[in-house]
Amino acid sequence: MKTSGLKTEQKTVNSRSRSFLSHAVRLLSKLDWQFAGYTK
């Protein structure tokens, strides 16, 4: 029982970190695009 609970917890943590990563990548790409616009 304990291990299954731990597995589900890990799954939620993984999805959360994945969504955070995608959000960070989106932010970075947006910043990169703005920076490219400034350098031009």
LINLINLIN-V377388 format. One record per backbone hydrogen bond with DSSP energy under -0.5 kcal/mol. NH is the residue of the N-H (numbers start at 1). CO is the residue of the C=O. E is the energy in kcal/mol with one decimal. If there is no record, write none. Layout:
nh:co:e
NH:CO:E
NH:CO:E
This chain:
nh:co:e
5:1:-2.0
6:2:-2.2
7:3:-2.3
8:4:-2.3
9:5:-2.1
10:6:-2.5
11:7:-2.2
12:8:-2.3
13:9:-2.3
14:10:-2.7
15:11:-2.5
16:12:-2.3
17:13:-2.8
18:14:-2.4
19:15:-2.5
20:16:-2.3
21:17:-2.5
22:18:-2.5
23:19:-2.2
24:20:-2.5
25:21:-2.6
26:22:-2.2
27:23:-2.4
28:24:-2.9
29:25:-2.7
30:26:-2.1
31:27:-2.7
32:28:-3.0
33:29:-2.4
34:30:-2.3
35:31:-2.8
36:32:-2.5
37:33:-2.1
38:34:-2.1
39:35:-2.4
40:36:-1.5
